[in-house]
Amino acid sequence: MARKKIIAGNWKMNMTPSQTVELINTLKPLVATEDADVVFCVPAIDIIPALEASKGSNIEIGAENMYYEEKGAYTGEIAPDMLTDVGVKYVIIGHSERREYFAETNETVNKKVLKAFEHGITPIVCCGETLTQREQGVTMDFIRQQVKIAFLGVTAEQAKTAVIAYEPIWAIGTGKTATTEQAQEVCCGIRKCIAEIYDEATAEAIRIQYGGSVNDKTAPELFAQPDIDGGLVGGAALKPDFGKIVNWK
Ligand SMILES: O=C[C@H](O)COP(=O)(O)O
């Protein structure tokens, strides 16, 4: 069974609501395709204008984060119901920037992943090693731990619909893309890890993205790899070139 590619933009903390509308109007015709799922993960305040602006297009809107409680005294957080109420289908969980600057751990990532599934939101679960870990030769050990904890308590049926984003931290926003071989090797390792946790059918179904300085030049070779099912794109998702990344073939 061929997996449909999923190409997502992670806008991070960029774009005001009015800039959001402008950017989506520019990108809408450029990202039109039936070959891939196209997702724009945007800051919370941009979600509603993004949904409005993308109406009638193939663009799905995702959130960049979500809390794992239903509601209550959690100042500044966004509840899953708030996302589903307006039509959000995806949420990025455990991005390395959330782990580094906002103290997210494998355990909070797991709670958020479970909560996302409970609400029918597809989590894009991020993992990835630091440069030191790569140099120490522990890349796969580290990532396997991240993935195993993130998926604790997740059923095989749920896992089949999940998205994992492999993002080597040293390649994020640095202009240093992992080589195609490095990216394929880790994505293949993640798929094997999913097969160990669940079974071959789940491993075959789950979609694994690569992220880290993806651009329109590197995307075609990366996305042609057998275990790379698309990308999670930061900087290049804010430019018209994102259209070329989406239509990489
Ligand atoms: O989530 C996206 C990644 O952090 C990649 O960002 P980048 O494409 O700007 O390196």
The ligand as an SDF file (V2000), in Angstrom:
LIG
                    3D

 10  9  0  0  0  0  0  0  0  0999 V2000
    9.2570   22.1170   12.1280 O   0  0  0  0  0  0  0  0  0  0  0  0
   10.0670   22.4680   11.2690 C   0  0  0  0  0  0  0  0  0  0  0  0
   11.4730   22.3770   11.5110 C   0  0  0  0  0  0  0  0  0  0  0  0
   11.8340   22.8430   12.7580 O   0  0  0  0  0  0  0  0  0  0  0  0
   12.3490   22.7590   10.3890 C   0  0  0  0  0  0  0  0  0  0  0  0
   12.5910   24.1350   10.3260 O   0  0  0  0  0  0  0  0  0  0  0  0
   13.4810   24.6780    9.1020 P   0  0  0  0  0  0  0  0  0  0  0  0
   12.8800   24.1200    7.8530 O   0  0  0  0  0  0  0  0  0  0  0  0
   13.3700   26.1710    9.1980 O   0  0  0  0  0  0  0  0  0  0  0  0
   14.8650   24.1580    9.3400 O   0  0  0  0  0  0  0  0  0  0  0  0
  1  2  2  0
  2  3  1  0
  3  4  1  0
  3  5  1  0
  5  6  1  0
  6  7  1  0
  7  8  2  0
  7  9  1  0
  7 10  1  0
M  END
$$$$
